[in-house]
């Protein structure tokens, strides 16, 4: 089981190894966006990984739902 970041980095690595056309092929196989795989490939190329407990950047993800006057 891979989290979001691990999945992105793994597919980015595979895409870089496979070469031309790999991003489109991996996108069709996995259902992930081509932009996500491209981002992973860029991150793998930079090699600036930090060991962090965070998966997303600060402020990323869905915003919490607020109660509207006792409706919820």
TIRO-2110 file (N, C-alpha, C; in Angstrom, 1 decimal):
// TIRO-2110
0.8, -1.2, 0.0, N, 1, A
0.0, 0.0, 0.0, CA, 1, A
0.9, 1.2, 0.0, C, 1, A
0.8, 2.0, -1.0, N, 2, A
1.6, 3.3, -1.2, CA, 2, A
0.7, 4.5, -0.9, C, 2, A
1.3, 5.5, -0.2, N, 3, A
0.5, 6.7, 0.0, CA, 3, A
0.6, 7.5, -1.3, C, 3, A
0.0, 8.7, -1.3, N, 4, A
0.0, 9.5, -2.5, CA, 4, A
1.4, 9.9, -3.0, C, 4, A
2.2, 10.3, -2.1, N, 5, A
3.6, 10.7, -2.5, CA, 5, A
4.4, 9.5, -3.0, C, 5, A
4.4, 8.4, -2.3, N, 6, A
5.1, 7.2, -2.8, CA, 6, A
4.6, 6.7, -4.1, C, 6, A
3.3, 6.8, -4.4, N, 7, A
2.8, 6.3, -5.7, CA, 7, A
3.3, 7.3, -6.8, C, 7, A
3.3, 8.6, -6.5, N, 8, A
3.7, 9.5, -7.5, CA, 8, A
5.2, 9.3, -7.8, C, 8, A
6.0, 9.1, -6.8, N, 9, A
7.5, 9.0, -7.0, CA, 9, A
7.8, 7.6, -7.7, C, 9, A
7.1, 6.6, -7.3, N, 10, A
7.3, 5.3, -8.0, CA, 10, A
6.9, 5.4, -9.5, C, 10, A
5.8, 5.9, -9.8, N, 11, A
5.4, 6.0, -11.2, CA, 11, A
6.3, 7.0, -12.0, C, 11, A
6.7, 8.0, -11.3, N, 12, A
7.7, 8.9, -12.0, CA, 12, A
9.0, 8.2, -12.3, C, 12, A
9.5, 7.4, -11.4, N, 13, A
10.7, 6.6, -11.6, CA, 13, A
10.5, 5.7, -12.7, C, 13, A
9.4, 4.9, -12.8, N, 14, A
9.2, 4.0, -13.8, CA, 14, A
9.1, 4.7, -15.2, C, 14, A
8.4, 5.8, -15.2, N, 15, A
8.3, 6.6, -16.4, CA, 15, A
9.6, 7.1, -16.9, C, 15, A
10.5, 7.5, -16.0, N, 16, A
11.8, 7.9, -16.5, CA, 16, A
12.6, 6.8, -17.0, C, 16, A
12.5, 5.6, -16.4, N, 17, A
13.2, 4.4, -16.9, CA, 17, A
12.7, 3.9, -18.3, C, 17, A
11.4, 4.0, -18.5, N, 18, A
10.8, 3.5, -19.7, CA, 18, A
11.0, 4.4, -20.9, C, 18, A
11.1, 5.7, -20.7, N, 19, A
11.3, 6.7, -21.8, CA, 19, A
10.1, 7.2, -22.4, C, 19, A
10.2, 7.5, -23.7, N, 20, A
9.1, 8.2, -24.4, CA, 20, A
7.8, 7.3, -24.4, C, 20, A
6.7, 8.0, -24.2, N, 21, A
5.4, 7.3, -24.2, CA, 21, A
5.0, 6.7, -22.9, C, 21, A
5.9, 6.6, -21.9, N, 22, A
5.6, 5.9, -20.7, CA, 22, A
4.6, 6.6, -19.8, C, 22, A
4.6, 7.9, -19.8, N, 23, A
3.7, 8.6, -19.0, CA, 23, A
2.2, 8.4, -19.4, C, 23, A
2.0, 8.4, -20.7, N, 24, A
0.7, 8.2, -21.2, CA, 24, A
0.2, 6.8, -20.9, C, 24, A
1.1, 5.8, -21.2, N, 25, A
0.8, 4.4, -20.9, CA, 25, A
0.5, 4.2, -19.4, C, 25, A
1.4, 4.7, -18.5, N, 26, A
1.1, 4.5, -17.1, CA, 26, A
-0.1, 5.2, -16.7, C, 26, A
-0.5, 6.3, -17.2, N, 27, A
-1.7, 7.0, -16.9, CA, 27, A
-2.9, 6.1, -17.2, C, 27, A
-2.9, 5.5, -18.4, N, 28, A
-4.0, 4.7, -18.8, CA, 28, A
-4.1, 3.4, -17.9, C, 28, A
-3.0, 2.9, -17.5, N, 29, A
-3.0, 1.6, -16.7, CA, 29, A
-3.5, 1.9, -15.3, C, 29, A
-2.9, 3.0, -14.7, N, 30, A
-3.2, 3.3, -13.3, CA, 30, A
-4.4, 4.2, -13.1, C, 30, A
-4.8, 5.0, -14.0, N, 31, A
-5.9, 5.9, -13.8, CA, 31, A
-5.5, 7.2, -13.2, C, 31, A
-4.2, 7.4, -13.0, N, 32, A
-3.7, 8.6, -12.4, CA, 32, A
-3.5, 9.7, -13.5, C, 32, A
-3.5, 10.9, -13.2, N, 33, A
-3.4, 12.0, -14.2, CA, 33, A
-1.9, 12.0, -14.7, C, 33, A
-1.8, 12.4, -16.0, N, 34, A
-0.5, 12.5, -16.6, CA, 34, A
0.3, 13.6, -15.9, C, 34, A
-0.4, 14.6, -15.4, N, 35, A
0.4, 15.7, -14.7, CA, 35, A
0.9, 15.1, -13.4, C, 35, A
0.2, 14.3, -12.7, N, 36, A
0.7, 13.7, -11.5, CA, 36, A
2.0, 12.9, -11.7, C, 36, A
2.0, 12.1, -12.8, N, 37, A
3.1, 11.2, -13.1, CA, 37, A
4.3, 12.1, -13.5, C, 37, A
4.0, 13.2, -14.3, N, 38, A
5.1, 14.1, -14.7, CA, 38, A
5.7, 14.8, -13.5, C, 38, A
4.9, 15.1, -12.5, N, 39, A
5.4, 15.8, -11.3, CA, 39, A
6.3, 14.8, -10.5, C, 39, A
5.9, 13.5, -10.5, N, 40, A
6.7, 12.5, -9.8, CA, 40, A
8.0, 12.3, -10.5, C, 40, A
8.0, 12.4, -11.9, N, 41, A
9.3, 12.2, -12.6, CA, 41, A
10.2, 13.4, -12.3, C, 41, A
9.6, 14.6, -12.2, N, 42, A
10.5, 15.8, -11.9, CA, 42, A
11.0, 15.6, -10.5, C, 42, A
10.2, 15.2, -9.5, N, 43, A
10.7, 15.0, -8.2, CA, 43, A
11.8, 14.0, -8.1, C, 43, A
11.7, 12.9, -8.8, N, 44, A
12.7, 11.9, -8.8, CA, 44, A
14.0, 12.4, -9.4, C, 44, A
13.9, 13.2, -10.5, N, 45, A
15.1, 13.8, -11.1, CA, 45, A
15.8, 14.8, -10.2, C, 45, A
15.1, 15.5, -9.3, N, 46, A
15.7, 16.5, -8.4, CA, 46, A
16.4, 15.8, -7.3, C, 46, A
16.0, 14.7, -6.8, N, 47, A
16.6, 13.9, -5.8, CA, 47, A
16.7, 14.7, -4.5, C, 47, A
15.7, 15.6, -4.2, N, 48, A
15.7, 16.4, -3.0, CA, 48, A
14.6, 15.9, -2.1, C, 48, A
14.7, 14.7, -1.7, N, 49, A
13.6, 14.1, -0.9, CA, 49, A
13.9, 14.4, 0.6, C, 49, A
12.9, 14.7, 1.3, N, 50, A
13.1, 14.9, 2.8, CA, 50, A
12.2, 13.9, 3.5, C, 50, A
12.8, 13.4, 4.6, N, 51, A
12.0, 12.5, 5.4, CA, 51, A
11.0, 13.3, 6.2, C, 51, A
9.8, 13.2, 6.0, N, 52, A
8.8, 14.0, 6.6, CA, 52, A
7.6, 13.2, 6.9, C, 52, A
6.8, 13.5, 8.0, N, 53, A
5.6, 12.9, 8.3, CA, 53, A
4.5, 13.3, 7.4, C, 53, A
4.6, 14.4, 6.7, N, 54, A
3.6, 15.0, 5.9, CA, 54, A
3.6, 14.3, 4.5, C, 54, A
2.4, 14.1, 4.0, N, 55, A
2.3, 13.6, 2.6, CA, 55, A
2.1, 14.7, 1.6, C, 55, A
1.2, 15.6, 2.1, N, 56, A
0.9, 16.8, 1.3, CA, 56, A
1.6, 18.0, 1.8, C, 56, A
1.7, 19.0, 1.0, N, 57, A
2.3, 20.3, 1.4, CA, 57, A
1.3, 20.9, 2.4, C, 57, A
1.8, 21.8, 3.3, N, 58, A
0.9, 22.5, 4.2, CA, 58, A
-0.2, 23.2, 3.5, C, 58, A
-1.4, 23.1, 3.9, N, 59, A
-2.5, 23.7, 3.3, CA, 59, A
-3.2, 22.9, 2.2, C, 59, A
-2.5, 21.7, 1.9, N, 60, A
-3.1, 20.9, 0.8, CA, 60, A
-4.2, 20.0, 1.3, C, 60, A
-5.0, 19.5, 0.4, N, 61, A
-6.1, 18.6, 0.7, CA, 61, A
-7.4, 19.3, 0.9, C, 61, A
-8.4, 18.6, 1.2, N, 62, A
-9.7, 19.2, 1.3, CA, 62, A
-9.8, 20.1, 2.6, C, 62, A
-10.6, 21.1, 2.5, N, 63, A
-10.8, 22.0, 3.6, CA, 63, A
-11.9, 21.4, 4.5, C, 63, A
-11.9, 21.7, 5.8, N, 64, A
-12.9, 21.1, 6.7, CA, 64, A
-14.3, 21.7, 6.4, C, 64, A
-15.3, 20.9, 6.6, N, 65, A
-16.7, 21.4, 6.4, CA, 65, A
-17.1, 22.2, 7.6, C, 65, A
-17.7, 23.3, 7.5, N, 66, A
-18.2, 24.1, 8.6, CA, 66, A
-19.7, 23.9, 8.8, C, 66, A
-20.1, 23.9, 10.0, N, 67, A
-21.5, 23.8, 10.3, CA, 67, A
-22.2, 25.1, 9.9, C, 67, A
-23.4, 25.0, 9.3, N, 68, A
-24.2, 26.2, 8.9, CA, 68, A
-25.4, 26.3, 9.8, C, 68, A
-25.2, 27.0, 10.9, N, 69, A
-26.4, 27.4, 11.8, CA, 69, A
-27.1, 26.2, 12.3, C, 69, A
-26.4, 25.1, 12.7, N, 70, A
-27.1, 23.9, 13.2, CA, 70, A
-27.7, 23.0, 12.2, C, 70, A
-27.5, 23.2, 10.9, N, 71, A
-28.1, 22.3, 9.9, CA, 71, A
-27.4, 20.9, 9.9, C, 71, A
-26.2, 20.8, 10.5, N, 72, A
-25.5, 19.6, 10.4, CA, 72, A
-25.3, 19.0, 11.8, C, 72, A
END
